[in-house]
Amino acid sequence: MAKRPSGAGEGPEENGQQVKKLKGAEEDAGDQNKRTPKRKIVLLMAYSGKGYHGMQRNLGSSQFKTIEDDLVAALVQSGCIPENHGEDMKKMSFQRCARTDKGVSAAGQIVSLKVRLIDDILEKINNHLPSHIRILGLKRVTGGFNSKNKCDARTYAYMLPTFAFAHKDHDVQEESYRLSRETLGKVNSLLACYKGTHNFHNFTSQKGPRDPSAKRYIMEMYCGEPFVRENIEFAVIKVKGQSFMMHQIRKMIGLVIAVVKGYAPESIIERSWGEEKVDVPKAPGLGLVLERVHFEKYNRRFGNDGLHEPLEWKEEEEKIAVFKEQHIYPTIINTEREEKSMMSWLNTLSIHDFDSTSAEMEANNKNSKNGDLEGSDGCDDDSD
């Protein structure tokens, strides 16, 4: 019997079979995607926070755009997560290591989540992100890993113009100021006072002196060598601690500035750890950067188990440095030049009463709460 030529005399039933086959192939591809196992990973993120209402996504308030809004959209568009996981982030076990607030940047943020490990995953995610948000690294982690709970320390940096340290009575108070070795030494001796465990109830809001959670452990805090950008001298203060409360870093720096400028006595730092209320000024949010997060305990337990890598990012350090030079430092410098946030804030230091009573402090707090709608300063590591 002669073989019928392909396509000759095909009836409607056979055409239907072909359509079914095509549909079946498409469904198989979809099933394959569904069957691609999801794996728990961490992503190393860097971003410039200007123009964003912080890191943490606020479902239902789309007028306040956050870093996570852009990240989740990129994860969906790249095929790493299904769309419904973007709508309900618990489905992908999403957790950020630290919340950063309005305008605050990060050079080493870590998020943990479950994704499909597609080919060229970093390139595909970054293709759907703006240039000021980058995924710089990815590592597999244990199934129960939670980036917030497993993090045992955070390092923040605070970049500020050095005229913030100019003495109010006998230094120039403007951009031509240059930091002397003597003043840098004084700044560092004051910052070193914060090391160890202290009661920081005066450095945050809504915590009393007897609240156990007001006690925090600071591992190191220092100011680096000054450098000049756009004819303004800047310096970077680094602080490493287990965790930080709302406004804590900005107030720690604000109080040191008040002492160095001659508004407050050195004894105020030690007095601030006592039970009495102390008027602690809060330095501007501009300049605060989440520099690095640390997972020493996790690394000791799982980093060399043959299945997982330690959560260290030596290979990514150059990419982190390049990102800071291209996106974080220029934003801080240009915003400071245009908006003069540090200069404006320094002019308010004379209003503070560093010997005020508790009653006066309560009145001041009520006034400042009414005027400060920003919330956290980007280092409220206690929040979800």
C-alpha positions as CSV (number, residue, x, y, z in Angstrom):
1,M,0.0,0.0,0.0
2,A,1.4,3.4,-1.1
3,K,2.3,5.8,1.7
4,R,0.2,8.9,1.7
5,P,2.2,12.1,1.2
6,S,2.6,14.4,4.3
7,G,-0.3,16.9,4.5
8,A,-2.3,15.2,1.7
9,G,-6.0,14.6,2.4
10,E,-5.8,15.4,6.1
11,G,-9.2,15.6,7.7
12,P,-10.5,17.8,10.4
13,E,-9.8,15.2,13.0
14,E,-6.1,15.1,12.1
15,N,-5.8,18.9,12.2
16,G,-7.3,18.8,15.6
17,Q,-4.7,16.3,16.7
18,Q,-1.9,18.7,15.6
19,V,-3.5,21.6,17.6
20,K,-3.7,19.2,20.6
21,K,0.0,18.3,20.2
22,L,1.0,22.0,20.1
23,K,-1.1,22.7,23.2
24,G,0.4,19.7,24.9
25,A,3.9,20.9,24.1
26,E,3.2,24.3,25.6
27,E,1.7,22.7,28.7
28,D,4.7,20.4,29.0
29,A,7.0,23.5,28.9
30,G,4.8,25.1,31.6
31,D,4.9,22.0,33.7
32,Q,8.6,21.8,33.3
33,N,8.9,25.3,34.6
34,K,6.7,24.3,37.5
35,R,8.8,21.2,38.1
36,T,12.1,23.2,38.2
37,P,12.9,22.8,41.9
38,K,13.0,26.0,43.9
39,R,16.2,26.5,46.0
40,K,16.9,28.7,49.0
41,I,19.5,31.3,48.1
42,V,20.8,34.7,49.2
43,L,21.3,37.6,46.9
44,L,24.0,40.3,47.5
45,M,22.4,43.7,46.7
46,A,23.7,47.2,46.2
47,Y,21.5,50.2,45.6
48,S,21.2,53.9,45.8
49,G,18.2,54.7,48.0
50,K,17.5,58.3,46.7
51,G,14.0,58.6,45.4
52,Y,12.8,55.4,47.3
53,H,10.7,55.1,50.4
54,G,13.1,52.6,51.9
55,M,13.9,48.9,51.3
56,Q,10.8,47.2,52.7
57,R,7.8,46.7,50.4
58,N,4.5,48.1,51.5
59,L,1.8,46.2,49.7
60,G,-1.3,48.4,49.3
61,S,0.6,51.8,49.3
62,S,1.9,52.0,45.7
63,Q,2.5,55.7,46.0
64,F,5.6,55.0,48.2
65,K,8.0,53.2,45.9
66,T,10.5,50.9,47.6
67,I,13.6,49.0,46.5
68,E,11.7,45.7,47.0
69,D,9.0,46.8,44.5
70,D,11.7,46.9,41.8
71,L,13.4,43.8,43.0
72,V,10.2,41.7,43.1
73,A,9.2,42.9,39.6
74,A,12.6,41.9,38.2
75,L,12.4,38.4,39.8
76,V,9.0,37.8,38.2
77,Q,10.0,39.2,34.8
78,S,13.2,37.1,34.7
79,G,11.2,33.9,35.5
80,C,12.8,33.2,38.9
81,I,9.5,33.3,40.7
82,P,5.9,32.9,39.7
83,E,3.8,36.0,39.6
84,N,1.7,35.0,42.7
85,H,4.9,34.8,44.8
86,G,5.5,38.5,43.9
87,E,2.0,39.3,45.3
88,D,2.6,37.2,48.5
89,M,6.3,37.3,49.4
90,K,5.8,34.7,52.1
91,K,5.4,32.1,49.4
92,M,9.1,32.5,48.4
93,S,10.2,32.7,52.1
94,F,11.5,36.3,51.4
95,Q,13.5,38.0,54.2
96,R,15.8,41.1,54.1
97,C,18.8,41.2,56.4
98,A,18.2,44.8,57.5
99,R,15.5,47.4,56.7
100,T,16.8,50.6,55.2
101,D,14.6,53.7,55.3
102,K,13.8,56.5,53.0
103,G,16.7,57.7,50.9
104,V,19.2,55.3,52.6
105,S,21.6,53.3,50.3
106,A,23.2,49.9,50.7
107,A,26.5,48.4,49.4
108,G,26.1,45.0,50.9
109,Q,22.4,44.2,51.6
110,I,21.5,40.5,51.8
111,V,18.1,39.0,51.0
112,S,17.1,35.3,51.3
113,L,14.4,33.7,49.3
114,K,13.4,30.6,47.3
115,V,13.8,30.9,43.5
116,R,14.0,28.7,40.4
117,L,17.7,28.5,39.5
118,I,17.4,29.5,35.9
119,D,20.5,29.8,33.6
120,D,22.3,33.2,33.7
121,I,20.1,34.1,36.7
122,L,22.1,37.3,37.8
123,E,22.3,38.7,34.3
124,K,18.5,38.1,33.7
125,I,17.5,39.7,37.0
126,N,19.8,42.7,36.5
127,N,18.4,43.2,32.9
128,H,15.0,44.0,34.6
129,L,16.5,46.4,37.2
130,P,17.4,50.1,37.0
131,S,21.2,50.7,37.0
132,H,21.1,52.1,40.5
133,I,20.0,48.7,41.9
134,R,22.3,45.7,41.2
135,I,22.5,42.1,42.2
136,L,26.2,41.5,42.7
137,G,26.3,37.9,43.9
138,L,24.3,34.8,44.7
139,K,25.0,31.8,47.0
140,R,23.0,28.7,47.9
141,V,22.1,28.4,51.6
142,T,20.4,25.9,53.9
143,G,16.7,25.4,53.5
144,G,15.9,27.0,56.9
145,F,18.1,30.0,56.4
146,N,16.6,33.4,57.3
147,S,18.9,36.4,56.4
148,K,17.5,38.5,59.3
149,N,17.7,35.9,62.1
150,K,21.0,34.4,61.0
151,C,22.8,37.7,60.8
152,D,25.0,38.3,63.8
153,A,26.3,41.8,63.0
154,R,25.8,44.7,60.7
155,T,28.3,47.4,59.5
156,Y,27.0,50.8,58.5
157,A,28.9,53.7,57.1
158,Y,28.0,57.4,57.4
159,M,29.6,59.8,54.9
160,L,29.6,63.4,56.1
161,P,31.3,66.7,55.2
162,T,34.1,67.3,57.7
163,F,33.0,70.9,58.4
164,A,30.5,69.1,60.7
165,F,33.4,68.8,63.1
166,A,34.5,72.5,62.9
167,H,34.5,74.1,66.4
168,K,31.6,76.6,66.6
169,D,33.8,79.4,68.2
170,H,37.1,79.3,66.3
171,D,36.8,77.4,63.0
172,V,35.4,78.3,59.6
173,Q,31.9,76.8,59.4
174,E,31.9,76.2,55.6
175,E,33.1,74.0,52.8
176,S,36.6,75.4,52.9
177,Y,37.2,73.7,56.3
178,R,39.8,70.9,56.5
179,L,40.0,68.4,59.3
180,S,43.1,68.5,61.4
181,R,44.9,65.4,62.8
182,E,44.1,66.7,66.3
183,T,40.4,67.0,65.7
184,L,40.2,63.6,63.9
185,G,41.9,62.1,67.0
186,K,39.3,63.7,69.2
187,V,36.5,62.4,67.0
188,N,37.9,58.9,67.2
189,S,38.4,58.9,70.9
190,L,34.7,59.9,71.4
191,L,33.4,57.3,68.9
192,A,35.5,54.7,70.7
193,C,33.4,55.4,73.9
194,Y,30.4,53.7,72.3
195,K,32.3,50.3,72.0
196,G,30.9,47.6,74.3
197,T,27.4,47.1,75.7
198,H,25.5,50.2,76.7
199,N,21.9,51.3,77.4
200,F,21.0,53.3,74.3
201,H,17.4,54.3,75.3
202,N,18.3,57.9,74.7
203,F,19.3,57.2,71.1
204,T,16.0,55.9,70.0
205,S,12.3,56.6,70.6
206,Q,9.6,54.5,72.4
207,K,12.1,52.7,74.6
208,G,12.5,53.3,78.3
209,P,15.7,53.1,80.4
210,R,14.6,49.8,81.9
211,D,13.7,48.1,78.6
212,P,16.2,45.2,78.2
213,S,16.1,45.6,74.4
214,A,17.6,49.1,74.7
215,K,21.0,47.5,75.6
216,R,23.1,47.1,72.4
217,Y,26.6,45.8,71.7
218,I,28.9,47.9,69.6
219,M,32.0,46.1,68.2
220,E,33.8,49.0,66.6
221,M,33.2,52.6,65.6
222,Y,35.7,55.0,64.0
223,C,36.2,57.8,61.5
224,G,38.5,57.1,58.5
225,E,40.9,59.5,56.8
226,P,39.3,62.5,55.1
227,F,39.2,62.9,51.3
228,V,38.1,65.8,49.0
229,R,35.3,65.5,46.4
230,E,33.9,68.4,44.4
231,N,36.1,70.8,46.6
232,I,34.3,69.6,49.8
233,E,36.2,67.4,52.3
234,F,34.3,64.3,53.4
235,A,35.0,61.5,55.9
236,V,33.3,58.1,56.5
237,I,32.4,56.9,60.0
238,K,32.0,53.1,60.2
239,V,30.1,51.3,63.0
240,K,29.7,47.6,63.5
241,G,27.2,46.2,66.0
242,Q,25.0,43.2,66.5
243,S,21.8,45.2,65.7
244,F,20.6,48.8,65.8
245,M,17.4,50.6,66.8
246,M,15.5,53.3,65.1
247,H,17.6,56.5,64.8
248,Q,20.4,55.0,66.9
249,I,23.3,55.5,64.5
250,R,22.3,59.0,63.5
251,K,21.9,60.0,67.2
252,M,25.3,58.4,68.1
253,I,27.0,60.5,65.4
254,G,24.9,63.6,66.2
255,L,26.0,63.6,69.9
256,V,29.7,63.3,68.9
257,I,29.3,66.2,66.5
258,A,27.7,68.3,69.3
259,V,30.6,67.6,71.6
260,V,33.4,68.2,69.0
261,K,31.7,71.5,67.9
262,G,31.6,72.7,71.6
263,Y,27.9,72.6,72.2
264,A,27.9,69.7,74.8
265,P,30.5,68.5,77.3
266,E,32.3,65.2,76.8
267,S,30.6,63.8,79.9
268,I,27.2,63.8,78.1
269,I,28.0,60.5,76.3
270,E,28.4,58.6,79.6
271,R,25.4,60.4,81.1
272,S,23.3,59.4,78.1
273,W,23.5,55.7,79.2
274,G,22.0,56.4,82.6
275,E,18.3,56.5,83.4
276,E,17.7,60.2,83.0
277,K,16.5,61.6,79.7
278,V,19.2,63.3,77.6
279,D,18.6,65.6,74.6
280,V,20.5,63.7,71.9
281,P,20.4,65.4,68.4
282,K,19.8,63.3,65.3
283,A,22.2,63.8,62.4
284,P,20.7,63.9,58.9
285,G,19.8,60.7,57.1
286,L,21.8,61.5,54.0
287,G,25.1,59.7,54.1
288,L,23.9,56.6,55.9
289,V,24.8,53.4,54.0
290,L,24.3,49.7,54.9
291,E,27.9,48.6,54.3
292,R,28.0,45.0,55.1
293,V,26.2,42.2,57.0
294,H,28.0,39.4,58.9
295,F,27.1,35.7,59.3
296,E,30.0,34.4,61.4
297,K,28.1,31.7,63.3
298,Y,26.4,30.4,60.1
299,N,29.8,30.3,58.3
300,R,31.4,28.4,61.1
301,R,28.6,25.8,61.1
302,F,27.8,25.4,57.4
303,G,30.5,27.4,55.4
304,N,32.7,24.4,55.0
305,D,30.3,21.5,55.1
306,G,31.0,20.5,51.5
307,L,27.4,21.6,50.4
308,H,27.3,25.3,51.1
309,E,29.7,28.2,50.7
310,P,30.6,30.7,53.5
311,L,28.6,33.9,53.2
312,E,31.6,36.0,52.4
313,W,32.0,38.2,49.3
314,K,35.7,38.6,48.6
315,E,35.3,38.0,44.8
316,E,32.5,40.7,44.7
317,E,34.5,43.4,46.6
318,E,35.7,45.1,43.5
319,K,32.1,45.3,42.1
320,I,30.9,46.7,45.4
321,A,33.6,49.4,45.3
322,V,32.8,50.3,41.7
323,F,29.1,50.6,42.5
324,K,29.7,52.9,45.5
325,E,31.9,55.1,43.3
326,Q,29.3,55.2,40.5
327,H,26.0,55.4,42.4
328,I,26.3,55.9,46.1
329,Y,29.0,58.5,46.8
330,P,28.0,60.8,43.9
331,T,24.4,60.8,45.1
332,I,25.5,61.8,48.6
333,I,27.9,64.4,47.4
334,N,25.5,66.0,44.9
335,T,22.6,66.0,47.3
336,E,24.7,67.6,50.0
337,R,25.9,70.3,47.6
338,E,22.3,71.0,46.4
339,E,20.3,70.6,49.6
340,K,22.9,71.4,52.2
341,S,21.3,69.1,54.7
342,M,24.3,68.9,57.0
343,M,24.8,72.7,57.1
344,S,21.1,73.2,57.8
345,W,21.1,70.6,60.6
346,L,24.3,72.1,62.2
347,N,22.4,75.4,62.5
348,T,19.8,73.7,64.8
349,L,22.4,72.4,67.3
350,S,22.3,75.7,69.3
351,I,18.6,75.1,70.0
352,H,19.3,71.9,71.9
353,D,19.5,72.0,75.7
354,F,22.1,69.4,76.6
355,D,21.3,69.9,80.3
356,S,17.5,69.8,80.0
357,T,15.2,68.1,82.5
358,S,13.1,65.1,81.8
359,A,9.9,67.3,81.6
360,E,11.5,69.5,79.0
361,M,12.7,66.5,77.0
362,E,9.2,65.0,76.9
363,A,7.9,68.3,75.5
364,N,10.7,68.4,72.9
365,N,10.0,64.8,71.9
366,K,6.3,65.5,71.3
367,N,7.3,68.3,69.0
368,S,9.9,66.4,67.1
369,K,7.6,63.4,66.6
370,N,5.1,65.6,65.0
371,G,7.7,66.9,62.6
372,D,9.6,63.6,61.8
373,L,7.5,61.5,59.5
374,E,10.4,59.6,58.1
375,G,10.4,56.7,60.6
376,S,13.5,54.6,60.9
377,D,16.9,56.0,59.9
378,G,17.6,52.8,57.9
379,C,19.0,50.7,60.7
380,D,16.0,49.5,62.5
381,D,17.1,45.9,62.5
382,D,14.4,44.9,64.9
383,S,11.5,45.4,62.5
384,D,10.2,42.8,60.1
